[in-house]
């Protein structure tokens, strides 16, 4: 038995230590929204990283929500591959927990043998198992030649740019594994962006002026911003249908690229003609598309429709896209991730999976979005690979198969020992 085999055997034998670490993380109710509550959990992550020999960088992204990034410096970083292991510390809100069989913030083994608690699948399980895999490598004396960067970031559940903040701080690597919920599938993803489209009149007209703005001879060039927004919504529906006909991507059902008019706000009082209307849209796009290109496509289409309207031609809609927080800015971006199927890191991750599972992995597309797209957007090749079923994310009685957690830790241990000890191409 070689050293890596000893590590994977130790992970199985000492699995209760992994579950104990997960229990510590689950005990911290880092729900988002409301967020601003991750301090205790991040202190636990930072302490564990220091114990494992990492240099730890902790900084505030929002008051009460810090990012924690650890770097384990390799013995030959200029020659060997580096890796980012990324996960988010926040979990979905619970609200009224009367529907839960088990307490959401205490790790509980159910009668069915599964582990229950908010975040076990999405995604404190992936964070805990990755840390435990690294601990076992360290305890068994397996050194890494390349740098290993461990990121515990805030804000993913509320579209907050914790991972983007880590990238902007200068953290990069030859590959990134986002250990979010994928049921041990290796996945790419589409993207999501939200945007506000606003129609605004330069003047506010009394309701009594309506007849002069809509009937012959009134000679008042005014309009209801709400009614003009209806034309913009119709143009978005036309574009959405065009996308459904003209665009496809393997692994996605036809028509997955949607434009949802999610929220509309307009008007000031029944005694006035609406002088302002704002529409909040959510746009889903495919892995081979960028949010920048999608923005241009939507704006061009809407502005062309506006140019055909006599009033909108003179008062075109304004656009505001994305944002770094759904809480603070009512806007978010999740860039897409198109998998590089020929990347050597993905090949080695597949090899680690096959060695542990004795079968090839499933490589497909996530049905949701994660922070993984930020790495692709920054030019860092990445994959989503983590434990837990997507159906458990945000669910009442969120649960995970403990055997899957152990297998994930074993696969990650194999992959880390291989990739970070392989010479750069």
Buried (B, 14 or more C-beta within 10 A) or exposed (E): EEEBEBBBBBBEEBBEBBBEBBBBBBBBBBBBBEBBBBBEBBBBBBEBBEEBEBEBBBEEBBEEBBBBBBBBBBEEBEEBBBBBBBBBBBBBBBEEEEEBEBBBBEBBEEEEEBBBBBBBBBBBBBBBBBBBBBBBBBEBEBEBBBBBBBBBBBBBBBBBBBBBBBBEEEBBBBBBBBBBBBBBBBBBBBBBBBBBBBBBBEEBBEEEBBEBBBEEEEEBEBBBBBBBBBBBBEBBEEBBEEBBEEBBBEBBEEBBBBBBBEEBEBBEEEEBBBBBBBBBBBBBBBBEBBBEEBBEBBBEBBBEBBEEBEBBEEBBBEBBBBBBBBBBBBBBBBBBBBBBEEBBBBEBBBBBBBBBEEEEBEBBBBBBBBBBBBBBBBEBBBBBBBBBBBEBBBBBBBBBBBEBBBBBBBBBBBBBBBBBBBEEE
